[in-house]
Amino acid sequence: MKHFIKGFLFGSVATLGAVAGAAMSFKKKVVEPIEDEEQRFEDNRKKAARKSRSAHQ
């Protein structure tokens, strides 16, 4: 029974580690590039609004 408990705990920790690693990898590869692109669009929109206002003064 002692070996079963050690194996179960090790398996649980390894599974949790794998899930956490997969989540971090997904965030790094998918979510962050989308957020960066949205931020770039927002910055370009702000620049365009400033240019538009300065052109009409």
Summary of the structure (lengths in Angstrom):
residues: 57
radius of gyration: 24.1
end to end distance: 81.8
largest distance: 81.8
contacts: 109
relative contact order: 0.06
helix: 95%
strand: 0%
